[in-house]
Amino acid sequence: MTVESPLNTTPVNSQPLPLILAGPILRKVTPKELTLWFAVSSPLEGIFTLYQQADQKELFSGSLSQGKHIQIGARAWIYQVTYLGEFPADTPLEYQVKTQDGVLTELIPNLLYDGELRPTFVIKTQADYVMHGSCRNPHYPSKDSLVAADVKVAGQGITERPSLLMMSGDQIYADHVAGSTLDSIHQVIDLLGLYDEDFDKAPVANTKELLSHADNFYGREKLLPQYLEGGADIIERFPRIANWLRRKSPVFSSRESGNHLITLSEFNAMYLLVWSPELWQLVDSARLEHNLFQWQGNTLEAKWQTLWADEKIQIDQFVKGLPQVRRLMAHIPTYMIFDDHDITDDWNLTVGWEQAAYRNHFSRRIIGNGLISYWLCQGWGNAPEVFDKTFHTHVDTYFKHPDSDSQDSLIDYLYRFERWHYTINTTPKMLVLDTRTRRWRSESKMNKPSGLMDWEALSELQMALINEPAVILVSAAPMFGVKFIESLQRGMTWLGQPLLIDAENWMAHPGSANTMISIFTHTKTPTNFVILSGDVHYSFAYDVKLRFRNSSPNIYQITSSGIKNEFPNALLRVCDFMDRILYSPRSPLNWLTKRKRLKIFKRDPDLPGNHRLINRSAIGEVRLDADGKPVDIAILTAEGERVSFPPIEK
């Protein structure tokens, strides 16, 4: 039986709304295509106009109505406007958007850098200067390095700015949400009339029951599904017996899942709150505090009240930086790819995890909601042409008639979709990899980590590399990581606990590891490989060469992480020291690893001390020469300090 979810035709909160809720974000930009992303409170009407900065000449104009738009609530639309034409490359441009409520720069006066009349950008055909990073946790106790990036861009001339900003995963933390943020998310849902949702075979029947539940704040792990190893289907047949037997085997493995996002509207509201300051000005982030931490007959426990207060200090600081984050993404072409926390921790880590997650209707829905929202707010703008008529038919079927059947149908389609990866046709060409949904699954044990890409996906990658002189690969997890940490992960996998230490790296699966290394040894692959990664919450740079070959390609593993997150410092210092001692380029232990055909040289950062792994919230900066070889590798910390990784003297 299909249970219809009611479409909110009258918002709970009728408070006046600004037209632009989030954005503009400058997305895919080429000499033939310009893409802008917005979230708005009513259908957009008006004109987009492009100008030549030098003489203020109007180059192009197009209607906003020609953009694809999707209504996600009674007072909320996601707009993506893509304009096709002939646009000048490598020259300063300006754009303006005239809407029914006024022009963009009047609606958002703090969108401009000093001296600008309109937002400016350059369509750069050469990827000679790239900013990159991942892992932006709003309530982590550090500054937001996207704010530091904005400060730097504000001091640069327009032609000196980065060619693009690459965000390589964990743009949101769906599985680790601050209490005050979750309450703000619920206020946004009411404010915008975001769609309600019904659940099948779940502890709560619908959105209303979830929000009024005693475990809604800091207790959602009690609502999230559990499973029996090798028998996830038993849970649905005999839930009491199954829960008694496997009470400590949750599908969602995050240790901070008490506020895990569940509904599609929660995911969508989260994105609006991390991209823009607008909605924060309309919600009361201290609402639950004012109500003595009580809601609908429930009271938050004292320990969670204390945590709430600690988290809120960081959230308030995060919100102060959002005008600058919005300004940065309105000026620099911004590309994104998911990692696990955009959906949930350890997403698709093992075959056992996948079977448990996708055989349970509730967890399948939650993960699917994350994928829908990722597409709306991240994936769509990377390569709009990939999402064809068939794709949009599935999307429109749900959003025009949002009920459980159409939602599940869309989720089923997204689970089968295999084109989340994409190419940015700069020089060098940039290949952005999907390391989450096309995995090389272990055939020996259910709890062994899957390879990050399967044979077919790696074969497609090799074909894309053939005869390219240079290439930039974007892999969420480093292809060449810290060997000592990987050995710890391998040990935990051997003990049957791969989820405990995130045993997720390219070397964890022999098939994907050996195939990936073979790609680098192929005679027709590029001379210069630059690999940009994040994920690990620390930064480092390696030079990699093939052993016993005079014609080895130049391979550079460049890792910057996190944008607003860090690794436990004491543990990282131990790992750094042990890796230096045990895995020097001449260490015999290298012959026991899958990288024995490679020699890895680790760059020393220009910091006092003896650390190669930098534990600072930061955004990465890479400058390349005309041949695609890095001439400058650095991180810009959230505090505004620049740390470089000078070339190794050989």
Number of C-alpha atoms within 10 A of each C-alpha: 5 10 12 15 18 13 19 16 12 13 16 14 13 12 10 9 16 16 20 23 23 23 24 27 24 22 29 22 28 22 15 13 15 20 22 21 25 21 28 23 21 18 19 24 15 16 17 21 17 21 19 18 18 10 7 11 12 14 15 15 15 17 17 23 15 14 17 12 21 19 20 22 24 20 23 23 22 24 24 25 22 21 21 12 11 13 20 16 16 15 15 18 24 22 21 18 21 19 19 12 14 12 16 19 16 11 15 16 9 13 24 19 19 9 6 11 13 20 20 21 24 24 25 24 18 18 23 22 20 17 25 30 34 33 29 27 26 29 26 17 18 20 24 29 28 28 26 24 23 22 16 14 19 17 12 12 9 16 14 11 20 24 24 25 23 23 25 27 26 27 27 26 25 24 23 21 23 28 25 23 23 21 21 25 26 18 22 24 25 20 23 28 23 27 25 20 21 20 18 14 11 16 15 17 13 16 20 12 13 18 16 15 19 18 18 23 27 23 18 20 22 15 16 19 24 25 29 20 16 12 13 21 17 15 20 15 10 10 14 10 12 19 17 9 12 14 14 11 15 19 25 24 19 18 11 17 21 22 22 28 26 22 23 25 25 24 26 24 22 24 21 21 21 22 23 23 22 21 23 21 9 16 16 15 21 16 16 19 15 10 10 11 17 15 17 9 8 14 16 20 12 10 8 15 18 10 13 22 16 14 20 19 12 17 21 15 16 22 20 13 19 21 18 23 25 23 24 27 22 22 28 26 26 23 24 25 28 27 28 22 23 23 26 25 23 25 20 23 25 24 20 24 25 17 19 25 25 18 16 21 16 21 20 19 23 22 23 25 24 25 22 21 22 22 17 21 22 21 21 20 25 24 19 16 10 13 15 9 10 9 14 13 11 18 21 17 15 19 18 13 15 19 21 20 16 20 24 17 14 22 24 15 14 19 14 10 12 11 14 22 19 16 16 19 13 18 19 26 21 20 21 25 24 22 25 20 20 23 22 23 24 18 9 7 13 18 19 26 31 30 26 31 26 19 16 12 19 19 15 10 18 18 12 15 22 14 12 15 17 23 25 24 22 28 25 31 21 21 22 23 20 20 21 19 18 21 16 14 23 22 15 17 21 12 9 14 16 21 21 14 16 18 26 23 24 27 26 21 20 15 19 23 19 14 17 21 18 13 19 22 19 14 14 15 21 22 20 21 24 23 24 29 30 30 25 21 26 24 27 28 28 23 18 19 21 20 14 10 10 8 12 18 20 18 22 23 22 28 34 33 31 31 35 28 27 24 17 11 13 8 9 19 18 12 18 19 15 14 17 19 11 15 16 15 14 11 11 12 13 19 12 8 14 16 18 14 17 20 17 23 16 21 20 20 23 15 13 6 8 13 18 23 22 25 22 26 32 39 33 31 23 22 18 18 14 12 14 23 22 20 12 15 22 25 29 24 25 22 15 17 11 16 18 21 20 15 17 11 5 4
